[in-house]
Amino acid sequence: METNKFAVLQKDVQEIIDLIGTNQNTEAANKLVEASELLDELLDLSGDDEDLIEISKYQVLLNQLQQRINSAN
């Protein structure tokens, strides 16, 4: 799998964190949906164990961010 796709995902996650930090929770939630869709796409296209491990880390992180957004509302 291209590391490029993980770079995009990493950028999206950082943007979500920044939006949460500035109390822009609606925008953070929207960006989280986009990141989740990208993660699902990566999961569908991957069969490599290393990629699946990386994807699972992002799944946990996105779940934590979702909880943070929900608790702030």
Backbone as JSON Lines, residues from 0, in Angstrom:
{"i":0,"aa":"M","n":[0.85,-1.18,0.0],"ca":[0.0,0.0,0.0],"c":[0.88,1.23,0.0]}
{"i":1,"aa":"E","n":[0.41,2.25,-0.65],"ca":[1.19,3.47,-0.74],"c":[1.22,4.18,0.6]}
{"i":2,"aa":"T","n":[2.41,4.6,1.03],"ca":[2.5,5.39,2.25],"c":[1.84,6.74,2.04]}
{"i":3,"aa":"N","n":[1.71,7.12,0.78],"ca":[1.04,8.36,0.44],"c":[-0.36,8.42,1.03]}
{"i":4,"aa":"K","n":[-1.09,7.33,0.97],"ca":[-2.46,7.29,1.5],"c":[-2.45,7.46,3.01]}
{"i":5,"aa":"F","n":[-1.47,6.85,3.67],"ca":[-1.37,7.04,5.12],"c":[-0.98,8.49,5.45]}
{"i":6,"aa":"A","n":[-0.21,9.11,4.59],"ca":[0.16,10.51,4.81],"c":[-1.08,11.4,4.75]}
{"i":7,"aa":"V","n":[-1.97,11.12,3.81],"ca":[-3.21,11.88,3.71],"c":[-4.05,11.67,4.96]}
{"i":8,"aa":"L","n":[-4.13,10.43,5.4],"ca":[-4.89,10.11,6.6],"c":[-4.3,10.81,7.83]}
{"i":9,"aa":"Q","n":[-2.98,10.8,7.92],"ca":[-2.31,11.46,9.03],"c":[-2.61,12.96,9.02]}
{"i":10,"aa":"K","n":[-2.59,13.58,7.87],"ca":[-2.9,15.0,7.74],"c":[-4.35,15.28,8.17]}
{"i":11,"aa":"D","n":[-5.26,14.42,7.74],"ca":[-6.66,14.58,8.13],"c":[-6.84,14.47,9.64]}
{"i":12,"aa":"V","n":[-6.17,13.5,10.25],"ca":[-6.27,13.31,11.7],"c":[-5.73,14.54,12.43]}
{"i":13,"aa":"Q","n":[-4.62,15.08,11.95],"ca":[-4.06,16.28,12.58],"c":[-5.02,17.45,12.45]}
{"i":14,"aa":"E","n":[-5.67,17.57,11.31],"ca":[-6.64,18.64,11.11],"c":[-7.83,18.48,12.06]}
{"i":15,"aa":"I","n":[-8.27,17.25,12.27],"ca":[-9.36,16.99,13.21],"c":[-8.95,17.43,14.62]}
{"i":16,"aa":"I","n":[-7.76,17.06,15.02],"ca":[-7.25,17.43,16.35],"c":[-7.2,18.95,16.48]}
{"i":17,"aa":"D","n":[-6.72,19.63,15.45],"ca":[-6.65,21.1,15.48],"c":[-8.04,21.71,15.58]}
{"i":18,"aa":"L","n":[-9.0,21.16,14.86],"ca":[-10.37,21.69,14.9],"c":[-10.99,21.47,16.28]}
{"i":19,"aa":"I","n":[-10.75,20.32,16.88],"ca":[-11.26,20.07,18.23],"c":[-10.63,21.06,19.2]}
{"i":20,"aa":"G","n":[-9.35,21.31,19.03],"ca":[-8.62,22.23,19.9],"c":[-9.14,23.65,19.85]}
{"i":21,"aa":"T","n":[-9.74,24.02,18.72],"ca":[-10.28,25.37,18.58],"c":[-11.81,25.38,18.68]}
{"i":22,"aa":"N","n":[-12.36,24.3,19.26],"ca":[-13.81,24.16,19.48],"c":[-14.64,24.29,18.22]}
{"i":23,"aa":"Q","n":[-14.12,23.83,17.11],"ca":[-14.87,23.78,15.85],"c":[-15.33,22.34,15.64]}
{"i":24,"aa":"N","n":[-16.22,21.91,16.54],"ca":[-16.6,20.5,16.59],"c":[-17.4,20.04,15.38]}
{"i":25,"aa":"T","n":[-18.21,20.92,14.8],"ca":[-18.97,20.54,13.61],"c":[-18.03,20.25,12.46]}
{"i":26,"aa":"E","n":[-17.05,21.14,12.27],"ca":[-16.08,20.93,11.2],"c":[-15.23,19.69,11.48]}
{"i":27,"aa":"A","n":[-14.9,19.48,12.76],"ca":[-14.12,18.29,13.13],"c":[-14.9,17.02,12.83]}
{"i":28,"aa":"A","n":[-16.2,17.03,13.12],"ca":[-17.04,15.87,12.86],"c":[-17.13,15.59,11.36]}
{"i":29,"aa":"N","n":[-17.24,16.65,10.56],"ca":[-17.28,16.48,9.11],"c":[-15.98,15.89,8.59]}
{"i":30,"aa":"K","n":[-14.86,16.39,9.09],"ca":[-13.55,15.9,8.66],"c":[-13.36,14.45,9.13]}
{"i":31,"aa":"L","n":[-13.91,14.13,10.28],"ca":[-13.82,12.77,10.8],"c":[-14.54,11.8,9.88]}
{"i":32,"aa":"V","n":[-15.68,12.2,9.34],"ca":[-16.41,11.36,8.4],"c":[-15.56,11.1,7.16]}
{"i":33,"aa":"E","n":[-14.92,12.16,6.65],"ca":[-14.05,12.0,5.47],"c":[-12.9,11.04,5.77]}
{"i":34,"aa":"A","n":[-12.27,11.22,6.93],"ca":[-11.14,10.36,7.31],"c":[-11.6,8.91,7.47]}
{"i":35,"aa":"S","n":[-12.78,8.72,8.03],"ca":[-13.31,7.36,8.21],"c":[-13.57,6.69,6.87]}
{"i":36,"aa":"E","n":[-14.08,7.46,5.92],"ca":[-14.32,6.91,4.59],"c":[-13.01,6.51,3.92]}
{"i":37,"aa":"L","n":[-11.98,7.34,4.07],"ca":[-10.66,7.01,3.52],"c":[-10.11,5.75,4.19]}
{"i":38,"aa":"L","n":[-10.28,5.65,5.5],"ca":[-9.82,4.48,6.23],"c":[-10.53,3.22,5.76]}
{"i":39,"aa":"D","n":[-11.83,3.32,5.53],"ca":[-12.59,2.17,5.01],"c":[-12.09,1.76,3.64]}
{"i":40,"aa":"E","n":[-11.78,2.75,2.81],"ca":[-11.24,2.46,1.48],"c":[-9.9,1.75,1.58]}
{"i":41,"aa":"L","n":[-9.05,2.23,2.47],"ca":[-7.75,1.6,2.67],"c":[-7.92,0.16,3.15]}
{"i":42,"aa":"L","n":[-8.88,-0.05,4.03],"ca":[-9.13,-1.39,4.56],"c":[-9.59,-2.33,3.45]}
{"i":43,"aa":"D","n":[-10.45,-1.83,2.58],"ca":[-10.94,-2.65,1.46],"c":[-9.84,-3.03,0.5]}
{"i":44,"aa":"L","n":[-8.86,-2.17,0.32],"ca":[-7.82,-2.4,-0.67],"c":[-6.59,-3.12,-0.12]}
{"i":45,"aa":"S","n":[-6.54,-3.31,1.19],"ca":[-5.33,-3.84,1.79],"c":[-5.47,-5.31,2.16]}
{"i":46,"aa":"G","n":[-4.38,-6.02,1.99],"ca":[-4.32,-7.4,2.44],"c":[-3.06,-7.65,3.22]}
{"i":47,"aa":"D","n":[-2.18,-6.67,3.23],"ca":[-0.9,-6.78,3.89],"c":[-1.07,-6.62,5.41]}
{"i":48,"aa":"D","n":[-0.45,-7.5,6.18],"ca":[-0.58,-7.46,7.64],"c":[-0.1,-6.14,8.23]}
{"i":49,"aa":"E","n":[1.01,-5.62,7.74],"ca":[1.54,-4.36,8.26],"c":[0.56,-3.22,8.03]}
{"i":50,"aa":"D","n":[-0.05,-3.19,6.86],"ca":[-1.04,-2.16,6.56],"c":[-2.26,-2.31,7.46]}
{"i":51,"aa":"L","n":[-2.68,-3.54,7.69],"ca":[-3.84,-3.77,8.55],"c":[-3.57,-3.33,9.98]}
{"i":52,"aa":"I","n":[-2.36,-3.51,10.45],"ca":[-1.98,-3.04,11.78],"c":[-2.04,-1.52,11.84]}
{"i":53,"aa":"E","n":[-1.51,-0.87,10.82],"ca":[-1.54,0.59,10.75],"c":[-2.98,1.1,10.68]}
{"i":54,"aa":"I","n":[-3.78,0.44,9.9],"ca":[-5.2,0.82,9.77],"c":[-5.9,0.69,11.12]}
{"i":55,"aa":"S","n":[-5.62,-0.37,11.84],"ca":[-6.29,-0.57,13.13],"c":[-5.9,0.52,14.13]}
{"i":56,"aa":"K","n":[-4.67,1.0,14.06],"ca":[-4.25,2.11,14.93],"c":[-5.06,3.36,14.61]}
{"i":57,"aa":"Y","n":[-5.26,3.62,13.33],"ca":[-6.05,4.78,12.95],"c":[-7.52,4.61,13.34]}
{"i":58,"aa":"Q","n":[-8.03,3.38,13.28],"ca":[-9.41,3.14,13.69],"c":[-9.6,3.49,15.17]}
{"i":59,"aa":"V","n":[-8.66,3.07,15.99],"ca":[-8.72,3.38,17.42],"c":[-8.65,4.89,17.64]}
{"i":60,"aa":"L","n":[-7.74,5.54,16.95],"ca":[-7.57,6.98,17.09],"c":[-8.83,7.73,16.65]}
{"i":61,"aa":"L","n":[-9.4,7.35,15.52],"ca":[-10.62,8.01,15.06],"c":[-11.78,7.78,16.02]}
{"i":62,"aa":"N","n":[-11.85,6.59,16.61],"ca":[-12.89,6.34,17.61],"c":[-12.71,7.24,18.83]}
{"i":63,"aa":"Q","n":[-11.48,7.42,19.26],"ca":[-11.21,8.3,20.4],"c":[-11.58,9.75,20.07]}
{"i":64,"aa":"L","n":[-11.26,10.17,18.86],"ca":[-11.6,11.53,18.45],"c":[-13.11,11.71,18.36]}
{"i":65,"aa":"Q","n":[-13.8,10.69,17.88],"ca":[-15.27,10.73,17.82],"c":[-15.85,10.91,19.22]}
{"i":66,"aa":"Q","n":[-15.33,10.16,20.19],"ca":[-15.8,10.28,21.56],"c":[-15.54,11.68,22.11]}
{"i":67,"aa":"R","n":[-14.4,12.22,21.76],"ca":[-14.03,13.56,22.23],"c":[-15.0,14.61,21.64]}
{"i":68,"aa":"I","n":[-15.32,14.48,20.37],"ca":[-16.25,15.41,19.74],"c":[-17.63,15.27,20.37]}
{"i":69,"aa":"N","n":[-18.08,14.04,20.58],"ca":[-19.39,13.81,21.17],"c":[-19.48,14.35,22.6]}
{"i":70,"aa":"S","n":[-18.42,14.22,23.36],"ca":[-18.45,14.7,24.75],"c":[-18.41,16.23,24.82]}
{"i":71,"aa":"A","n":[-17.9,16.87,23.76],"ca":[-17.82,18.32,23.75],"c":[-19.15,18.96,23.35]}
{"i":72,"aa":"N","n":[-20.04,18.19,22.75],"ca":[-21.34,18.72,22.32],"c":[-22.37,18.68,23.4]}
